[in-house]
Amino acid sequence: MSTDSNIPEKRRIVALHGDGTLKLIEVDMPSLDPGMVLVEVMASLVSPGTELKGPVTRGSKAAGGWRALRQLQLNPDSDLKIKPFGYANAGRVLALGAGVTKLEVGQRVASIGAGYAQHSDYSVVPQNMVVPLPKNVKFEQGAYGMLLATAMQAVRRAEPEIGQYTAVAGLGLVGQLTARLFQLSGCYAIGWDTVTERIEQAKRLGIDETALIGSEDEIEKTFSFTNGRGLDTSVIALGGNAEKPAHALEKCMKVSGDGHPMGTMVVVGGAEFPFTRSLTNMDVRRSSRTGPGYHDKNWERGANYDDVFVRWNTRRNLELCLRLVSEGKIALDELTTHRVAFNEIQEQVAEISKNPDSILGLVFQM
């Protein structure tokens, strides 16, 4: 364990202000409590679907993301609170709290967790949410850890089988990664979205098929993709009102001889839609975050679950995802559309957000 003399008293952190701008502010360094790890951050990843939703929302039905951020910049509302944010970064271990046994000072690591792995130059994170980076995985790639593990848990919830067909509605970062992980599970995946740039990104990532909603008939194209059989599984990877995509996915599911739609629909994120009788024998499952352990304070700081009963907790999901990246099975570089220097965040983000549809993976480089 390193001494307190290595720990800075202050850190800089990115905060979302009421006028829709991102600015660096200086705050006190969190205490290095038992079970915690101090990470000097080298890169962090923005997840706009959740991180930019709360601060820019004017009412429960409002959408978040880069479009909403841009709207706020044009129509600032100074009453909105200043809010630090972020939950995925990567860097080097600078110091260890008491009881930390799984890591060493100087190790290259990926870190996750809301309120912990923020967009800052230093983060203090529970040890079970910090994992070593494989040697050939870059910091920028490691910063995808949170969203990779979120996608992994969504796939686990679907319980896919080799050769099945799946559709993912919403090709943001989580949607793209979910579709890719279905492919690695032996399934064939089609991705849906309304944004041309995201469709093109999915093609570069190697997703089997895509449907541009509004320009293509997603239902017809999906049935053609499944050779008329229908989907075995589907995923809603978007937030807010998802009634239209949910209803369209329902129409694409496989149907039993007695006329009932079958299969499993997984909802990852904050999507909402009416749970109607037409769903009949479909299984509708929500996927909670990154796997067992997340938000269990004792587990996060070092406690363990019985491996026999909980094989894939959050830490193991994260480790497996980074292994897949190191083996070249997930091409994260294809998803990174923008890189922003930490000291230039306010100016560069203001410029980039003028074209919100162009933004998919945005990485802050420290």
C-alpha positions in Angstrom: 0.0 0.0 0.0 1.4 3.4 -0.9 1.5 6.3 1.6 -0.9 9.2 1.8 1.9 11.5 0.5 1.3 10.1 -3.0 -2.4 11.3 -2.9 -3.2 14.8 -4.2 -5.6 16.8 -2.1 -7.6 18.1 -5.0 -8.7 16.7 -8.4 -10.3 18.2 -11.5 -13.6 16.8 -12.6 -15.9 17.4 -15.6 -19.3 19.0 -14.6 -22.4 19.6 -16.7 -23.6 23.2 -16.1 -27.1 24.6 -16.5 -26.3 26.3 -19.8 -25.5 22.9 -21.4 -21.7 23.3 -21.3 -19.2 21.0 -19.9 -16.5 22.6 -17.7 -13.7 21.5 -15.5 -14.1 22.2 -11.8 -11.7 21.5 -8.9 -13.0 19.5 -5.9 -11.6 17.7 -2.9 -10.1 14.3 -3.4 -12.4 11.5 -2.0 -11.0 9.7 1.0 -9.2 6.4 0.3 -11.3 4.2 2.5 -10.7 0.5 3.1 -11.5 -1.5 0.0 -11.0 1.5 -2.3 -8.5 2.1 -5.1 -7.1 5.5 -6.2 -6.7 5.6 -10.0 -4.8 8.2 -12.0 -7.2 8.4 -15.0 -5.8 8.4 -18.6 -9.1 8.1 -20.5 -12.9 8.2 -19.8 -15.9 7.4 -22.0 -19.1 9.4 -22.2 -22.3 7.4 -22.3 -24.8 10.0 -23.4 -28.0 7.9 -23.1 -27.8 8.0 -19.3 -25.1 10.5 -18.3 -26.6 13.4 -20.2 -30.2 12.6 -19.5 -30.7 13.7 -16.0 -29.0 17.1 -16.1 -30.7 18.3 -19.3 -34.2 17.0 -18.6 -37.1 19.5 -18.1 -39.7 17.0 -17.1 -40.1 13.2 -16.9 -40.8 12.7 -20.7 -37.8 14.7 -22.0 -35.0 12.9 -23.8 -31.4 13.2 -23.0 -28.2 12.7 -25.0 -26.3 15.0 -27.3 -29.4 16.4 -29.0 -30.8 17.5 -25.7 -27.4 18.9 -24.7 -27.4 21.0 -27.9 -30.9 22.2 -27.3 -29.9 23.3 -23.8 -26.9 25.2 -25.2 -29.2 27.1 -27.5 -31.9 27.7 -24.8 -29.9 27.8 -21.6 -31.6 27.1 -18.2 -29.3 28.4 -15.5 -31.6 26.9 -12.8 -30.3 23.4 -13.6 -27.7 22.2 -11.1 -24.0 21.8 -11.8 -23.5 18.0 -11.9 -20.3 16.0 -12.1 -20.9 12.8 -14.0 -19.3 9.7 -15.6 -19.0 6.0 -14.7 -16.3 4.5 -17.0 -12.6 5.3 -17.2 -9.1 3.7 -17.3 -5.7 4.6 -16.0 -3.0 3.5 -13.5 -3.3 2.5 -9.8 -1.8 5.3 -7.7 -2.6 4.1 -4.2 -4.5 1.3 -2.4 -6.9 1.5 0.6 -6.6 -1.0 3.4 -7.6 -4.5 2.6 -7.1 -4.2 -1.2 -5.5 -7.5 -2.3 -6.5 -7.9 -6.0 -4.4 -5.0 -7.4 -1.0 -3.4 -7.2 0.3 0.2 -7.4 1.3 1.0 -11.0 -1.1 -1.5 -12.7 -3.0 -0.4 -15.8 -6.7 -0.8 -15.0 -10.2 -0.2 -16.2 -12.7 1.2 -13.6 -16.4 1.4 -13.5 -19.2 2.7 -11.3 -21.5 5.7 -11.0 -20.2 8.2 -8.5 -16.8 6.6 -8.7 -15.2 6.2 -12.2 -16.1 9.8 -13.2 -14.7 12.0 -15.9 -11.8 13.3 -13.8 -8.1 13.2 -13.6 -8.3 10.9 -10.5 -10.9 8.5 -9.3 -11.4 6.5 -6.1 -13.2 3.3 -7.0 -14.2 0.1 -5.0 -11.7 -2.7 -5.7 -14.1 -5.1 -7.2 -15.0 -2.6 -9.9 -11.4 -2.1 -10.9 -9.8 -4.8 -13.1 -6.3 -5.1 -14.8 -6.1 -4.2 -18.5 -4.7 -6.8 -20.7 -1.3 -5.7 -22.1 -2.5 -5.0 -25.6 -5.7 -3.1 -24.5 -5.3 0.7 -24.7 -6.6 3.0 -22.0 -9.2 4.3 -24.4 -10.5 0.8 -25.0 -10.5 0.1 -21.3 -12.8 3.1 -20.8 -15.5 1.1 -22.6 -15.6 -1.4 -19.7 -18.9 -0.2 -18.1 -20.9 -0.3 -21.3 -19.3 -3.6 -22.4 -20.3 -5.2 -19.1 -23.8 -3.7 -19.4 -24.2 -5.2 -22.9 -22.8 -8.6 -21.6 -25.4 -8.7 -18.9 -28.2 -8.0 -21.3 -27.0 -10.9 -23.5 -26.9 -13.2 -20.5 -30.4 -12.2 -19.6 -31.5 -13.3 -23.1 -30.0 -16.8 -22.7 -29.1 -17.1 -26.4 -28.4 -20.3 -28.2 -26.1 -20.9 -31.2 -27.8 -20.2 -34.4 -30.6 -18.0 -33.1 -31.8 -14.7 -34.6 -31.8 -11.5 -32.6 -32.7 -7.8 -33.3 -31.4 -4.9 -31.3 -33.5 -1.7 -31.5 -31.2 1.3 -30.8 -27.7 1.4 -32.0 -26.1 3.6 -29.5 -22.9 2.3 -27.8 -24.8 -0.3 -25.7 -26.9 -1.4 -28.6 -23.8 -1.8 -30.9 -22.0 -3.8 -28.2 -25.0 -5.9 -27.4 -25.4 -6.9 -31.1 -21.7 -7.8 -31.3 -21.8 -10.0 -28.2 -24.9 -11.8 -29.5 -22.7 -12.6 -32.6 -19.9 -13.9 -30.3 -22.6 -16.1 -28.6 -23.2 -17.8 -32.0 -26.3 -15.8 -33.0 -27.2 -13.7 -36.0 -27.9 -10.1 -35.2 -29.8 -7.3 -37.0 -29.6 -3.7 -35.7 -32.3 -1.0 -36.0 -31.9 2.7 -35.7 -33.2 6.0 -37.1 -29.8 7.6 -37.5 -27.8 6.9 -40.6 -24.4 7.4 -38.9 -25.2 4.7 -36.4 -26.3 2.3 -39.1 -23.0 2.9 -40.9 -21.1 2.3 -37.6 -22.9 -1.0 -37.1 -21.8 -2.1 -40.6 -18.2 -1.2 -39.8 -18.4 -3.1 -36.6 -19.5 -6.2 -38.6 -23.1 -6.5 -37.4 -24.8 -9.0 -39.7 -27.7 -6.8 -41.0 -29.2 -3.3 -40.3 -32.4 -1.5 -40.8 -32.7 2.3 -41.1 -36.1 3.1 -39.7 -38.0 5.6 -41.7 -36.2 4.7 -44.9 -36.5 0.9 -44.7 -39.3 -1.4 -43.5 -37.6 -2.9 -40.4 -40.3 -5.6 -40.0 -40.0 -6.8 -43.6 -36.3 -6.6 -43.5 -36.1 -8.6 -40.2 -38.3 -11.3 -41.5 -36.2 -11.6 -44.6 -33.1 -11.8 -42.4 -34.6 -14.7 -40.4 -35.7 -16.5 -43.5 -39.3 -16.0 -42.5 -38.9 -17.8 -39.2 -39.0 -14.7 -36.9 -36.8 -13.6 -34.1 -35.8 -15.8 -31.1 -34.7 -12.8 -29.0 -34.8 -9.1 -29.3 -33.3 -6.2 -27.3 -34.6 -2.6 -26.7 -31.4 -0.6 -26.2 -32.8 2.9 -25.9 -34.4 5.1 -23.2 -37.7 6.9 -22.9 -40.9 6.0 -24.7 -40.2 2.7 -26.6 -43.8 1.8 -27.5 -43.1 2.0 -31.3 -39.9 -0.2 -31.4 -41.4 -2.6 -28.8 -44.5 -3.1 -30.9 -42.5 -3.5 -34.1 -40.2 -6.1 -32.4 -43.2 -7.9 -31.2 -44.4 -8.3 -34.8 -41.0 -9.8 -35.7 -40.9 -12.5 -33.0 -41.4 -16.1 -33.9 -45.0 -17.3 -33.6 -46.3 -20.7 -32.4 -48.7 -22.8 -34.3 -51.6 -21.5 -32.1 -50.8 -17.9 -33.1 -48.8 -16.7 -30.0 -45.6 -14.6 -30.3 -42.8 -16.4 -28.5 -39.2 -15.8 -27.5 -37.4 -13.3 -25.2 -37.3 -9.5 -25.3 -34.7 -7.9 -23.1 -35.0 -4.2 -22.1 -31.6 -2.7 -21.3 -31.7 0.9 -20.0 -34.7 3.1 -19.2 -37.1 2.2 -22.0 -40.8 2.2 -21.2 -43.7 0.8 -23.1 -47.2 -0.7 -22.4 -47.2 -4.3 -21.3 -50.2 -5.5 -23.3 -52.0 -8.8 -23.7 -50.6 -9.1 -27.2 -47.2 -10.1 -25.7 -48.9 -13.4 -24.6 -46.2 -16.0 -24.2 -43.1 -13.8 -24.8 -40.7 -13.4 -22.0 -40.0 -9.7 -21.3 -36.9 -9.2 -19.1 -35.2 -6.1 -17.8 -31.4 -6.2 -17.6 -30.0 -4.5 -14.6 -26.6 -2.8 -15.1 -23.4 -4.9 -15.3 -24.3 -8.0 -13.4 -24.6 -9.1 -9.7 -22.6 -7.1 -7.2 -23.2 -3.6 -8.7 -24.6 -1.3 -6.0 -23.9 -3.9 -3.3 -21.5 -1.8 -1.2 -19.9 -4.8 0.6 -19.3 -6.7 -2.6 -17.9 -3.6 -4.4 -15.3 -3.1 -1.7 -14.1 -6.7 -1.7 -16.7 -9.2 -0.5 -17.4 -12.3 -2.7 -20.4 -14.3 -3.7 -20.3 -18.1 -3.8 -18.8 -18.8 -7.3 -21.0 -21.9 -7.7 -24.2 -19.8 -7.4 -23.0 -16.5 -8.9 -20.6 -17.4 -11.7 -20.8 -14.2 -13.6 -20.8 -11.2 -11.3 -19.9 -7.6 -12.4 -16.2 -8.1 -12.0 -16.1 -11.3 -14.1 -18.3 -9.8 -16.8 -15.9 -6.9 -17.0 -12.8 -9.2 -17.1 -14.3 -11.3 -19.9 -15.2 -8.3 -21.9 -11.7 -6.9 -21.8 -10.3 -10.3 -22.7 -12.6 -10.3 -25.8 -11.2 -6.9 -26.7 -7.6 -8.1 -26.2 -8.3 -11.0 -28.6 -9.6 -8.7 -31.3 -13.2 -10.0 -31.1 -14.7 -6.6 -30.3 -13.4 -3.7 -32.5 -13.9 -0.8 -30.1 -11.9 1.6 -32.3 -14.7 1.5 -34.8 -17.1 3.0 -32.2 -14.9 5.9 -31.1 -16.0 8.9 -33.2 -14.4 11.7 -31.2 -11.4 12.2 -28.9 -11.2 15.3 -26.7 -8.3 16.5 -24.7 -9.2 16.9 -21.0 -8.0 20.5 -20.8 -10.0 21.5 -23.9 -13.3 19.8 -23.0 -15.5 23.0 -22.8 -14.5 24.3 -26.3 -14.3 21.0 -28.1 -17.6 19.6 -26.8 -19.4 22.8 -27.6 -18.2 22.5 -31.2 -18.8 18.7 -31.5 -22.3 18.9 -30.1 -23.4 21.1 -33.0 -23.7 17.9 -35.0 -25.1 15.5 -32.4 -25.9 12.6 -34.8 -22.2 12.3 -35.6 -21.3 11.4 -32.0 -21.2 7.8 -30.9 -18.1 7.0 -28.8 -16.6 10.2 -27.3 -13.5 9.7 -25.2 -11.9 12.2 -22.9 -8.1 11.9 -23.0 -6.3 13.0 -19.8 
